[in-house]
Amino acid sequence: MRLIAIVIAGMGMALVGAGCEAPPKGQVPSDVRILNTDSRPTVKPREVEPTRVPARDDIIEIIQYWPRDPWGLRDGRVRAFRVATYFVSGKTEKGAFVDGVIRAHLYRLYADDKGDPQRELAHEWELPASEAMGFAVRKAAIGGYYYGFILSWPDDLNLGGDWVQIVFSYQRNDGREIESPPKLLRVPMDNATLPTNLPRRGG
């Protein structure tokens, strides 16, 4: 298992911005602008047709690679994130497309009355295989097949400045649930909340 992590890590993050199919409706509004969509391909990878790749269910691990800036803007407000995600097959030890349900959980973190950290579910995405296929990356990688998820949350959910935790999970057909390591992030402040009376430089 260590081998796949080393191989994929060496690939860098020339991942999500290019090579994805159009996402399912309702996941990424057309006016969401993804920040820092850097892609640095050095060798042109082989293209694949995701719908012709046999899906697997023997997932034992979820490996994710987050870009330095995973956020997407809509009307000046952060409303989406992106991440490259490998669902690792126990048999092949490589990333695979899956035939079960993928879920992504977005938690908002806060401190309780005692100051202890707590979390509450802010939003959840549920992606059956047919919808997840819309995020399947068409470029074959050394580490296997993967998804370039770009997920947006509702407009009325304002997370600007909040600490959040993002966890992906996969429900196998045998009932076993596989979870990704939680990713701790701080959502950037929305442009609308920036102060308008900033002092002038040198004055």
N, C-alpha and C positions, 0 to 999 in steps of 0.2 A: 504493500500500500504506500510505503514511503516513496517508491519510485515514481508513482504517478504525480504525487505532490511536487517532487523535485522537477519533473519534466514540465508540468504545467506552469510552475512558478517561473521557469526559465523562459517561457514563451512571452512574458511581459503582458501588457494590457492592450495589445492590438486586437480588440475583441468586439465590443458591443456596438460601436458606432457604425460599423460596416458589416454587411453580410447577413443581415436579419431580414426575415420576411416582414410584411406589414403586420403590426400587432392587431389583436382582436379589437373590435369596436368596444368602446367604453373603457379600455385600459389606458390608452394614451391619446388624449385629445390632440387634434391636428395642430393646435397652436401652442403645444408644449415645446419649449426650446431646451434641449439638453446642453448643459454647459460643458466646456472642455472636452469636446468630442475628438480627442486626439487618437490617431491610429498610426502605428508605425510598422506596417508590414515590411519585412525584409525579403521574404520569399513568398511568391504567390501560392497560397495553399490550394489544394484540390477542392473543387466545388462538389457538393453532394445534393441530392434531392431528399430532404428530410422525410417526406411521406413514403419513400421507398426503403427507408432504413428500418429494419425490424425493431420494434420497441421492446424494452426489457422491463422486468418487474423486480429482479433480484438485487435491488439497490441496498447497499450497505453503508454508504457515506455520501454526504453532500459537501462538495468543495466549491468555494466561491472566491472570485477575485474582484475586489472593489477598486474602481478608478479613484484617483486622488480627489476628483470632484464628481460625485455621482448624481448631482442634483439637476432637476429640470425646472424651468420657470414657466409660469403662465400668468400673463397680465402683471408681471413684476413680482409675483409671489412664487415661492418654492412649492411645487405641487407633485413632484415625481422623483423617483430615483432609478438608477440602472445598476445592474450587476451581472457579470458572467457567471453562470452556474453549471457545474458538472454534477450529474447524478451517477455515482460510480457503481458499476455492476460488480457483484461479487465474483462472477465467473471470469469476466474479461479484465477486471481491475482498471477499466477505462470508463470515461463518461459515456452515457447512453441516453437516448430518448426514451421516455417512459410512457406506459399505457394506463397509469393510475392518476389520481388527483394530486395536484401540487397546491400547497397553500403557502401564503406569505403572511406573516403576522407583524404588524407595526404597533409597538408598545410605546406609550409616553411614560417617561420616568419622572417621579416626584418623590419628595420626602414627606413622611408621615409626621404626626405630632411629636414623635420622639426623635425625629431627624433621621430615621432609618430609611434607606432607599426602597421604594416600591415601584411597581409598574402597573399600568392599566392598558387594556387593549384599545387602541385608537382606531384601527382599521384592519380588515382582513380581506385578502384576495383568495378566491378559490378558482383554480384553473383545471378543468378536466383536460384530458389528453388532447382533445380537438382544439381547445383554446390555447393550450401551451404550445402547440405546434406552430402557432403564429409567431412565436419568439425563437424558434429553432434556428440556429446559425447554419448557413449553407456551406460554410468552409470547414473542411475536415482538419482536425488538429491532432498533434501527436498524442495528446492525452485523451482522445476520443471525441464524441459528439457532445455539444453543450448548447445551452440556451442563453440568449442575450436579453434578459428581462428588462423591460422598461415599464414600471408600474406607477400609476398616478392615483392619488387619493382625492376624495371629494373636495370641491371648492370651499365648502363651509367648514372644513377641518383646517384650522390655522395652527401650524406647528412651528412657526418662525421663532427661533431662539431656544427651542426645547431640545432636551436630550431625549433621544429615542433609541430603541433597541429593535432590530429587525431579525426575525427568525423565519427560515424557510423549513417546510416539512413535506415529506412524501408518504402517502398512505399506500403501503403495499397490499396486494390482493390477499395475502395471508393474515392481514390485520396488523402487522408490525408497522410502526410509524418511525421514520427516520428523520432526524432533525439536523439542521445546520448549526454550527457554532453561532451564538448570538453576536450580532454586529452592533457595536455601540457607536452612535454618531450624534453630532449636534447639528440640527437643521439651521441653515443660515437665516438671519433676520430677513423678513420680507422688505422689499424696497419701500413699501408704503409706510413702514414703521421707522424708517430712518429719520433723524431730526432734520428739520428744514432750516434751522437757524445756526448752522455751523459757523464758527468764526473764520474770518479770512486769514490766509497765511500771512504771518508777520504782523497781524493787527489785532 
